[in-house]
């Protein structure tokens, strides 16, 4: 495993509003290996999304650089596909069309029309949405929308898959189902994944490492927890697993004992 | 209790060996259920139609009756409905006559006016959508143009007519210009609001898959703005129909507007009343036409 596939170096971010400048992130340093699944966890307002958006290229950091395979990240691109929290499907396109718009753009010159069609269908099958390909987003459930969002991101064959609280808006059962799907896909494709979450169980279940952030302003990485659980992981077996319980306790300890939400933020 | 005893009664008869009866009764049972809902559905549809169609018909009848009553006495200034129909009978029954000059049937008058609206409105739609997208996307364009548009849009359509006559020195393009300048404002304003309301998520998606400027325009901006654009177009087409009738009164020639003016000059009040009804119906249909097109083009977007 290459240990410096993805590298955050001294990332700092300040937002300026008139005379007031708010420092959101300070001195964030992180290296992620290829194929690694990393979760970012922290209280609201700790700059998790900001960090993800800097990696996604949607924001430019005030200080520091992000390197992907040694190259500086300075704009958005399909090599860092994002699964958005609220799925962000285009409502006037079908399920198929929402994946195809990305595939046609990214592989427009390298794949033939038939190959692109097959690739769209392959990715829809990967998330079990092939049978609903002609439906429009408003005709499918929230969980299905997020599946399509994941298919769209995967179809770009990203070097890093970015997930911004991908299951935050879903009910518990759908969420568990999708988490299993993501673990399965990750096992099959070996993507490098960076995921934001609020859910301690989700972070421990899915990740190789859990990155815990301190509270803002001027948030930074407080602690990194390695999750040494063997894959494939099964949620039923893990429920009684001692190692799982230890990891879960460590994250909870960090979030609620040492970095409790400041009263004003709540 | 009654149902229970009935059930046991049926069970009892089922136990008894009766060979012929069950076959026939089964036939009747399978035939009846589908018949009933169809009949019910038809009556329900009829009832619904009646409840929608009847109230306006009743109001119309009362209006005509009161009008007839008020205008029937000798010395009334306006003709009663019966006289309107009798006077304008030729105009009503033959919309296709053509006696040369401006003496033409209702069909030719209305289609001439509609043609002018079609041309002026099409220009307004193209320019209005383009300017609306520009204002919606560029803060500087908005700051520069929006205040000017807000002032200009309050200028009444006919106030533009002398100016355009002076500029074009011809009545035909002047009428088109009045249509254009009247209907463009709601199109610009609604389009720009639509563009400004495009969710940041859609822009992020476009950024991640690296759509070019042009691709963003026709794959994201236009489809996301379609419901707003059609709201603007609907208001615009209504305004342009208002403006063309007024403009035609002044510039003359064939057209429903001048027809009314001409009828006034030759005291054909009944013709004016029939023309007003036609104008109202055409305006209503124009509005429905744009709304229907908008509904088909924007399906999926508005329902989100």
Interface residues (C-beta under 8 A of the other chain):
Chain A: X56 X57 X58 X76 X77 X78 X80 X81 X82 X84 X86 X88 X90 X91 X92 X93 X101 X102 X105 X106 X136 X137 X138 X156
Chain B: X199 X201 X202 X204 X205 X207 X208 X209 X210 X211 X215 X219 X220 X223 X224 X226 X298 X299 X300 X301 X303 X304
